[in-house]
């Protein structure tokens, strides 16, 4: 399975309003519940007003479109990274999964996954 590096640095934050988010930005993920509005975005696209904010994330995605019948893909990735003491922040889309790790653990994470047979592109 191929994992594609994403070249950008990311921020994970909580924002007070969806209207604060630049909906024209190239890449972002929004999660809204009855308790919060979470945003993962390129650091330079982070809204000025945040409730909480954590910078310094890097990410990769599973290449291709994943069929919903596939089981355990994210579990396998997170298990390998947990064994190597690498925490993750995962986001799923209709097509695939994205995994974010702290910048200082990014290369370590990719090496661990490569050692388990994943191809890094």
N, C-alpha and C positions, 0 to 999 in steps of 0.2 A: 504494500500500500504506500502511496506517495503522500508526503506531507510537504506543503509549500510554505516557505518562509514569507512573512509579510514584512516589508521593508520599514514600516513606520513604527514610531513609538506611540504607545497608547496610554490613555487615562481612563480609570474607572471611577465614576462619581455618581452622586445623587444630586438631582437638580430640582428646584422648586416648581418649575413650569415647563411643559413641553415646548411652549413658544420660545423658550430660551435656546433651543437646539437649532443649529443651522441645518435645515433639511436639505440643503443643496450640497452638503459635504459629501466627499467621495465615499466614505466608509464609516458607518457607525451602527450601533445596536442600541435599541431602546427597550426597556422593560418597564411596564407600568402596572402597579397593583393598587389595592386600596390603602397601602401603607407608604408607597414610595414611587418615585420615577428614577430608574437607574439608566445610566448612559455609559457606553464604552465607545470612545472615539479617539481619533488621532489627537495627540496632545495639543497640537496647535489649533484644533477645532473645539477645544473645551470651552463651554460657555463661561462668561465672566463670573456669573453668580452660580455657586455650587453650595450645597449643604454640607457635603463631605466629598473629599477628593483624594485619590491616590494615583500618583504618576509613576512612571517607570516600568511599564509593561511592554512586552514584545509578544508577537503571536505567530501562529501558523494555522493553516487549515488543511483538512483532509481533501486531497485533490479529487475532483470528479463529483458526480451526483450520487449520493448514497440512497439505496433503496430502503424504504421503511421496514422491510422484512429483515434487514441485517440486524443482528443482535450483538451487543457487547463491544462495539468499536470504541466508543468513548470510555467504557469501563477498562478495556485493555490499555489504552493510552494512559489513563489516569493511574492505573495500577502500577505500570512501569515507572511513571514519574514519582509516585508515592514511595516506591522502593528506593528511589534515588533522592528522597527528601526534597522534592520539588513540588511546591503547591501550585495549583492551577485555578484559573477562572475560565470556565467554558461557556460558550454561546453556541446554540444550534440554530440553523436556518432551515428552510424547507429543503435545500439541496445538500447541505453538509454541516460539519461541526468545525468550530474555531476554538483553539485553545490558546490562552494567554498565560504567560508566566512572568515573574519579575525579571527585569532586564539582566540582573546579575546571575540568574540561573538559566538564561536562554540557551547558551551554547551547551551547557551541561545537559539540559533537557534533550536537545537535538542529538547529542552524542549517545545518550542513554537509549533513545528511540532507535537510532541507527544501529546500535549494537544488538537490538532485538529484531532486526530485519526490516525496519521501515526505511524507505528511500526518501532522503531530504532533497528537495529541489528549490 
